[in-house]
Amino acid sequence: MGHRIISLIIKELLAVLRDPKGRSVLIIPPLIQLCLFSFAVTQEAKNVTLAVLNHDHGAMGSDLVQRFQAAPTFTRLVTLENEDQINPMLDQQKALAVLVIDETFSRDMEAGHPTQVQFLLDGRKTNSAQIVTGYAARILQTFQQEQLPSAALAGVDLQVRHWFNPNLDFKWYTVPSLVAMLSTLIGLLVTALSVAREREMGTFEQLLVCPLRPLEILLGKAGAALIVAVAEGSLILAAAVFIFRIPFQGSVLWLYFSLVVFLLSVIGVGLFISSLCMTQQQAILGAFVFVTPAMILSGFSTPIENMPNWLQTVTLANPIRWFLVIVRGVFLKAMPASEVLAHTWPMAIIAAVTLCTAAWFFRHRME
């Protein structure tokens, strides 16, 4: 049995690697996606255009404007002359925010009276607006503490340290996550296309008359997909460490152990899709029907804690959710083996369910 499965794995690998288009699809797109997503997928607010309407002609109003201009977040500052220019700036998305300083700002600050500045934001860009609001509040707080030391909290010295990512470099969050995302795409597509490709090429009937049981065929196809997906994951890991210089603090062995379990759960879904589909086009569509919601519900772009309770329950069946915690933890904080195992056993259950379901359905379709 073992010899037959190994022969089928070799046959599957040759079918994928001998095709020049297949080789290019497996190697070039993941590397391009890694480079693009590493820089494009970010929740930071950069290169923000700020419009300023300064009615105040005092020193403090000018100082506040200069502080916003010096902030690295605001790369372009547009000076407005009157209130009529505010609506077009926001409506036409010429600026993300508008800072309005009242004409009595300097006078009230010097007299120690309460004063306000107006900060208008484009709510269509919800995430960026929230982040820029935080930047603006920090600038205003620093300005107030320096101009009116008595207004600052006496005896309190707030010192902030960011553990695991001291410089808040968003690539430290994005690039390890791409190990899970891109490995999912490769593992899912290779398995989803395997049986459909055999049917389209007319070799599936030849496979059925071979001295191979349905379980052996399934294991051979799963083994080949696992080898390809692990190789892709290793390539992305190497790029993360040696090209993007993401610090790797944990155990390589535990990371690969969890990667294999994770890929088995994904491969089970791919084989199930493949056994359902008659053509490669159907298999690709089926793969994307699964992968799109799986990535959205993984916690990569939106924290799972922010989702409704019933949707948080649904994410428990998503293997990407569990592996993202592992890969980030192993990279950035040397996650201990106990925590790796705590997040690996749910993926093992998912893998057992998906592989058994795929095997049953595959055997049922062959009868």
Disulfide bonds with the S-S distance in Angstrom:
none
